Amino acid sequence: MRILLVLLLCLSGWVNAEIYEWQDANGSKHFSDRPVVDAKIVDIKPGYDFYRVKTVYDGDTVVLEDGRKVRFLGINTPEVQHRDKQADAGGDEAKRWLIDKLKNTKVRLEVGAEKTDKYDRTLAHLFTEKKEHINLQLVAAGLAAVSIYPLELHYVNELVKAQDQAEQAKLGIWGRPEYAAIPVGSLTEDGHQGWTRLVGKVINIRSTRKSIYLEFSPVPGAAEGAGFEARIESKWLDLFPDVNDYLGKTIEVRGWLNKSKGHLSMLIRHPSAIKENP
């Protein structure tokens, strides 16, 4: 019994390992994470809590039966219509997919390093009872784009790989003209609404104490010195390759445009939001 108690106390570290059980000549039970002659695999049910989804708010946000509002980590789906804002292209499609996927099943959460956001939404990866990773499947279907916030780096490699495959196959948003990459030179001073892909040549790199700025070719019609630039916070530079390698190259950046005093910028939080054009 003492050995069994130790096993139970250690289960959290053994969730992804096989546990073996056997009896010695005296009938005493033993457990190990390594195979032993005549041992059998113990069917261990990890202590996950599963919940029903009460409401699908949009493609990346749900409300659980216990009232928690959950925002999916690592991804972003187009917006659905709310209040006086029209739906983005692909928003309703992502919501319908999620509603169908979550019918007659429960989900468990893997909560992020920051458990909630400023809207008091729980930040998490969702998994069904069949071990389906919902965040990842939305990306693989082309219904969501990868959107990484440091320090939330769990499953980044899987998400980026799924996005690359969906993009190459032109699935979902990747086949929609509304999400085609826009040349920086075709921007107006009004910018562009919603999640955006921009392509342009990096003509200068400057730095401040808090940020690194990738400056692109000028935006036609903008005031002098008020072009477009992508901003990387200095504290996250270790996640990126040498940013000086972007100088003189044509790259694509993905995110949301900000406008301040006629100046257009985009915050880049993770290298997955930058693609070099061949």
C-alpha positions in Angstrom: 0.0 0.0 0.0 2.9 2.3 0.8 4.3 1.8 -2.8 0.8 2.4 -4.2 0.6 5.7 -2.2 4.0 6.8 -3.6 2.7 6.0 -7.1 -0.4 8.1 -6.7 1.6 11.0 -5.4 3.9 10.9 -8.4 1.2 10.4 -11.0 1.4 14.0 -12.2 4.9 13.4 -13.5 3.9 10.0 -15.1 0.9 11.1 -17.0 2.6 10.5 -20.4 4.4 7.3 -19.4 3.3 3.6 -19.2 3.1 2.3 -15.6 3.8 -1.4 -15.0 2.5 -3.6 -12.1 3.6 -7.0 -11.0 3.6 -9.3 -8.0 6.7 -10.9 -6.4 6.8 -14.5 -5.0 5.3 -13.3 -1.7 2.3 -11.7 -3.4 3.4 -8.1 -2.8 2.6 -5.6 -5.6 5.2 -3.5 -7.2 5.0 -0.6 -9.7 7.5 0.8 -12.2 7.7 3.0 -15.2 9.9 0.4 -16.9 8.7 -3.0 -18.3 9.3 -6.0 -16.2 8.8 -9.7 -17.0 5.2 -10.8 -16.5 4.2 -7.2 -15.6 1.0 -5.7 -16.9 0.3 -2.1 -17.9 -1.8 -0.3 -15.4 -4.8 1.6 -16.9 -4.4 5.0 -15.2 -6.9 7.7 -15.7 -5.3 11.1 -15.1 -7.2 13.4 -12.9 -8.4 15.7 -15.6 -11.6 17.6 -15.1 -13.9 17.7 -18.2 -16.6 20.3 -18.8 -19.4 20.8 -21.2 -19.4 23.9 -23.4 -22.5 25.9 -22.7 -22.0 28.6 -25.4 -19.7 29.0 -28.5 -19.1 32.7 -28.6 -17.0 32.7 -31.7 -14.3 30.5 -33.3 -11.8 31.0 -30.5 -13.9 31.8 -27.4 -16.4 29.6 -25.5 -18.3 29.6 -22.2 -18.2 26.5 -20.1 -21.0 25.1 -18.0 -19.4 26.5 -14.9 -19.7 30.0 -16.3 -16.0 30.5 -17.2 -15.3 32.3 -20.5 -12.4 30.6 -22.2 -10.2 32.3 -24.9 -8.1 29.8 -26.9 -4.3 30.2 -26.6 -2.0 30.5 -29.5 -4.5 31.3 -32.2 -6.9 33.9 -33.6 -10.0 33.3 -35.7 -11.9 36.0 -37.7 -14.5 38.0 -35.8 -18.2 37.2 -35.9 -20.8 39.9 -36.0 -21.4 41.6 -32.7 -23.2 44.9 -31.9 -22.7 47.2 -34.8 -19.6 45.4 -36.2 -19.9 43.2 -39.2 -18.5 39.7 -39.3 -15.0 39.2 -40.7 -14.6 36.8 -43.7 -14.4 33.3 -42.3 -15.7 34.2 -38.8 -19.0 32.5 -39.1 -17.3 29.4 -40.7 -15.0 29.0 -37.7 -17.8 29.4 -35.3 -19.9 26.7 -37.1 -17.0 24.3 -37.2 -16.4 24.7 -33.4 -20.1 24.2 -32.6 -20.2 21.0 -34.6 -16.9 19.8 -33.1 -18.0 20.3 -29.5 -21.4 18.6 -29.9 -21.9 15.7 -27.5 -18.5 15.9 -26.0 -16.7 17.5 -23.0 -13.4 19.4 -22.9 -10.5 19.7 -20.6 -8.3 22.8 -20.3 -4.6 23.3 -20.3 -4.4 26.8 -18.7 -1.6 29.2 -19.8 1.1 30.8 -17.7 -1.1 33.8 -17.4 -4.4 32.2 -16.3 -6.7 35.0 -17.4 -6.6 38.1 -19.7 -7.7 41.7 -19.0 -11.2 40.6 -19.9 -11.1 37.9 -17.1 -11.3 35.2 -19.7 -9.5 31.9 -18.9 -6.6 31.4 -21.4 -6.2 27.8 -22.4 -5.6 25.0 -24.9 -8.8 22.8 -25.2 -8.8 19.1 -25.6 -11.8 16.9 -26.1 -12.5 13.5 -24.5 -11.0 12.0 -27.7 -7.8 13.9 -27.1 -8.4 16.2 -30.0 -6.5 19.5 -29.6 -9.1 22.1 -30.6 -6.7 25.0 -31.0 -4.5 23.0 -33.3 -7.3 21.6 -35.4 -8.7 25.1 -36.0 -5.3 26.1 -37.4 -4.9 22.9 -39.4 -8.3 23.5 -41.1 -7.3 27.1 -42.1 -9.9 28.5 -39.8 -7.5 30.3 -37.5 -4.1 32.0 -37.7 -1.3 31.4 -35.2 -1.0 34.3 -32.7 1.6 33.7 -30.1 2.0 35.8 -27.0 5.2 35.3 -24.9 5.4 33.6 -22.5 2.6 31.3 -23.9 4.9 29.1 -26.0 3.4 25.7 -25.4 2.6 23.8 -28.6 4.2 26.6 -30.8 6.0 24.2 -33.1 2.9 22.1 -33.7 0.8 25.2 -34.4 3.3 26.8 -36.8 3.7 23.5 -38.7 -0.1 23.1 -39.0 -0.4 26.7 -40.2 2.3 26.2 -42.9 0.5 23.2 -44.2 -2.9 24.9 -44.3 -1.4 27.9 -46.0 0.3 25.9 -48.7 -3.0 24.1 -49.3 -4.9 27.4 -49.3 -7.4 26.1 -46.8 -9.9 28.4 -45.1 -8.6 32.0 -44.7 -5.5 31.2 -46.7 -7.6 30.9 -49.8 -9.7 34.0 -49.2 -8.9 37.2 -51.1 -9.7 39.2 -47.9 -6.6 37.8 -46.3 -4.1 38.0 -49.2 -0.9 39.7 -48.3 -1.0 43.5 -49.0 2.1 45.3 -50.4 3.2 48.0 -48.0 3.3 50.4 -50.9 -0.5 50.0 -51.5 -1.4 51.0 -47.9 -3.1 54.3 -47.4 -2.6 56.6 -44.4 -5.9 55.1 -43.0 -4.2 51.7 -42.7 -6.3 48.4 -42.8 -8.8 47.0 -40.4 -8.5 43.7 -38.6 -5.8 41.0 -38.8 -3.6 41.9 -41.7 -0.7 40.5 -43.8 1.7 43.1 -45.1 4.7 42.5 -47.5 7.5 45.0 -48.0 11.2 45.7 -48.0 13.0 46.5 -44.8 15.0 49.6 -45.5 16.2 50.4 -42.0 16.5 49.0 -38.5 16.5 51.3 -35.5 16.4 50.6 -31.8 15.3 52.2 -28.6 15.7 51.0 -25.0 12.4 49.1 -25.2 12.0 48.1 -28.9 13.5 47.3 -32.2 11.8 48.8 -35.3 11.9 47.4 -38.8 11.2 50.3 -41.1 9.7 49.5 -44.5 9.5 51.4 -47.8 7.4 54.6 -47.5 3.6 54.5 -47.6 2.4 56.6 -50.5 0.4 59.6 -49.4 1.6 59.5 -45.8 3.2 62.5 -44.2 7.0 62.7 -44.4 8.6 60.3 -42.0 5.2 58.6 -41.3 5.7 55.3 -43.1 5.1 51.8 -41.8 7.2 49.9 -39.3 7.1 46.6 -37.4 8.0 46.8 -33.7 9.6 44.0 -31.7 9.9 44.5 -27.9 13.5 44.2 -26.8 12.6 41.8 -23.9 11.5 39.2 -26.5 14.5 39.4 -28.8 15.9 36.1 -27.6 13.0 34.4 -29.4 14.0 35.9 -32.7 16.9 35.2 -35.1 19.3 38.1 -35.6 16.9 40.9 -36.6 19.7 42.6 -38.6 19.4 39.8 -41.1 16.0 41.3 -42.2 17.7 44.5 -43.5 17.3 44.8 -47.2 15.0 41.8 -47.4 11.4 41.6 -48.5 9.4 40.0 -45.7 5.8 39.5 -44.7 4.5 40.5 -41.2 1.2 39.5 -39.7 -0.9 41.1 -37.0 -3.0 44.2 -36.3 -2.1 47.7 -37.6 -1.9 50.6 -35.1 -2.1 54.2 -36.1 -0.7 57.0 -34.1 -0.2 60.6 -35.4 -0.5 59.4 -39.0 2.1 56.7 -38.3 1.3 53.0 -39.0 3.0 50.2 -37.0 2.5 46.6 -36.1 3.6 44.9 -32.9 5.4 41.6 -33.6 5.4 39.4 -30.5 6.9 36.2 -32.0 9.0 35.2 -35.0 6.0 33.1 -36.3 4.5 36.5 -37.3 7.3 37.1 -39.8 7.9 35.3 -43.1 10.7 35.9 -45.5 9.6 36.0 -49.1 11.5 33.7 -51.4 
